[in-house]
Amino acid sequence: MAIHPLLAFATPEIVIGILVVGALLFGADKLPKLARSAGQAKKEFMMGQIEADEAANRAREEARMRAERQQADVMNNVQAGSAAGEAVPQPTPDKGTPSS
Protein backbone atom coordinates (compact mmCIF):
# COMPACT_ATOMS: atom_id res chain seq x y z
CA MET A 1 0.00 0.00 0.00
CA ALA A 2 1.56 3.27 -1.12
CA ILE A 3 1.01 6.66 0.51
CA HIS A 4 0.01 9.50 -1.74
CA PRO A 5 2.93 11.97 -2.10
CA LEU A 6 0.83 14.94 -0.91
CA LEU A 7 -0.02 13.15 2.34
CA ALA A 8 3.69 12.93 3.13
CA PHE A 9 3.69 16.71 3.72
CA ALA A 10 0.64 16.63 6.03
CA THR A 11 1.99 17.63 9.41
CA PRO A 12 -0.26 17.93 12.47
CA GLU A 13 -0.29 21.72 12.12
CA ILE A 14 -1.54 21.49 8.54
CA VAL A 15 -4.26 19.01 9.47
CA ILE A 16 -5.42 21.24 12.36
CA GLY A 17 -5.41 24.26 10.05
CA ILE A 18 -7.57 22.43 7.49
CA LEU A 19 -10.02 21.42 10.22
CA VAL A 20 -10.26 24.98 11.54
CA VAL A 21 -10.86 26.40 8.06
CA GLY A 22 -13.52 23.74 7.44
CA ALA A 23 -15.24 24.60 10.72
CA LEU A 24 -15.21 28.28 9.84
CA LEU A 25 -16.58 27.70 6.35
CA PHE A 26 -19.26 25.14 7.14
CA GLY A 27 -20.18 25.72 10.77
CA ALA A 28 -19.51 29.31 11.74
CA ASP A 29 -22.97 29.65 13.28
CA LYS A 30 -22.30 26.66 15.55
CA LEU A 31 -18.89 27.83 16.81
CA PRO A 32 -20.32 30.03 19.63
CA LYS A 33 -22.47 27.13 20.82
CA LEU A 34 -19.45 24.85 20.71
CA ALA A 35 -17.33 27.33 22.67
CA ARG A 36 -20.11 27.82 25.24
CA SER A 37 -20.57 24.09 25.75
CA ALA A 38 -16.80 23.62 26.05
CA GLY A 39 -16.72 26.34 28.72
CA GLN A 40 -19.59 24.71 30.61
CA ALA A 41 -17.89 21.33 30.40
CA LYS A 42 -14.68 22.81 31.81
CA LYS A 43 -16.62 24.51 34.62
CA GLU A 44 -18.41 21.26 35.52
CA PHE A 45 -15.11 19.38 35.45
CA MET A 46 -13.49 21.91 37.77
CA MET A 47 -16.47 21.77 40.16
CA GLY A 48 -16.27 17.98 40.19
CA GLN A 49 -12.55 18.17 40.87
CA ILE A 50 -13.14 20.52 43.81
CA GLU A 51 -15.84 18.22 45.22
CA ALA A 52 -13.53 15.21 44.87
CA ASP A 53 -10.72 17.07 46.64
CA GLU A 54 -13.06 18.06 49.48
CA ALA A 55 -14.30 14.47 49.83
CA ALA A 56 -10.72 13.19 49.95
CA ASN A 57 -9.82 15.76 52.61
CA ARG A 58 -12.88 14.80 54.68
CA ALA A 59 -11.97 11.10 54.39
CA ARG A 60 -8.38 11.84 55.49
CA GLU A 61 -9.60 13.87 58.45
CA GLU A 62 -12.08 11.15 59.49
CA ALA A 63 -9.36 8.51 59.28
CA ARG A 64 -7.04 10.66 61.38
CA MET A 65 -9.77 11.22 63.98
CA ARG A 66 -10.57 7.48 64.07
CA ALA A 67 -6.91 6.67 64.64
CA GLU A 68 -6.68 9.26 67.42
CA ARG A 69 -9.84 7.89 69.09
CA GLN A 70 -8.51 4.35 68.86
CA GLN A 71 -5.20 5.42 70.39
CA ALA A 72 -7.04 7.37 73.10
CA ASP A 73 -9.25 4.35 73.89
CA VAL A 74 -6.19 2.19 74.52
CA MET A 75 -4.75 4.81 76.86
CA ASN A 76 -8.11 5.26 78.65
CA ASN A 77 -8.31 1.53 79.35
CA VAL A 78 -4.87 1.55 80.97
CA GLN A 79 -5.69 4.61 83.07
CA ALA A 80 -9.11 3.24 84.06
CA GLY A 81 -7.54 -0.01 85.28
CA SER A 82 -4.99 1.79 87.43
CA ALA A 83 -7.58 4.29 88.74
CA ALA A 84 -9.86 1.45 89.89
CA GLY A 85 -7.20 0.28 92.32
CA GLU A 86 -5.87 -2.53 90.19
CA ALA A 87 -2.14 -2.66 89.92
CA VAL A 88 -0.86 -2.51 86.40
CA PRO A 89 2.07 -4.95 86.22
CA GLN A 90 5.39 -3.67 84.96
CA PRO A 91 6.61 -5.18 81.69
CA THR A 92 9.26 -7.84 81.98
CA PRO A 93 12.18 -7.79 79.57
CA ASP A 94 11.47 -9.71 76.35
CA LYS A 95 8.15 -11.06 77.65
CA GLY A 96 5.74 -8.12 78.00
CA THR A 97 3.44 -7.96 81.05
CA PRO A 98 2.88 -11.07 83.18
CA SER A 99 -0.67 -12.32 83.32
CA SER A 100 -2.42 -12.60 86.71
C-alpha positions, -999 to 999 in steps of 0.1 A, spaced: 0 0 0 16 33 -11 10 67 5 0 95 -17 29 120 -21 8 149 -9 0 132 23 37 129 31 37 167 37 6 166 60 20 176 94 -3 179 125 -3 217 121 -15 215 85 -43 190 95 -54 212 124 -54 243 100 -76 224 75 -100 214 102 -103 250 115 -109 264 81 -135 237 74 -152 246 107 -152 283 98 -166 277 64 -193 251 71 -202 257 108 -195 293 117 -230 297 133 -223 267 155 -189 278 168 -203 300 196 -225 271 208 -194 249 207 -173 273 227 -201 278 252 -206 241 258 -168 236 260 -167 263 287 -196 247 306 -179 213 304 -147 228 318 -166 245 346 -184 213 355 -151 194 354 -135 219 378 -165 218 402 -163 180 402 -125 182 409 -131 205 438 -158 182 452 -135 152 449 -107 171 466 -131 181 495 -143 145 498 -107 132 499 -98 158 526 -129 148 547 -120 111 544 -84 118 555 -96 139 584 -121 112 595 -94 85 593 -70 107 614 -98 112 640 -106 75 641 -69 67 646 -67 93 674 -98 79 691 -85 44 689 -52 54 704 -70 74 731 -92 43 739 -62 22 745 -48 48 769 -81 53 786 -83 15 794 -49 16 810 -57 46 831 -91 32 841 -75 0 853 -50 18 874 -76 43 887 -99 14 899 -72 3 923 -59 -25 902 -21 -27 899 -9 -25 864 21 -49 862 54 -37 850 66 -52 817 93 -78 820 122 -78 796 115 -97 764 81 -111 776 57 -81 780 34 -80 810 29 -111 832 -7 -123 833 -24 -126 867 
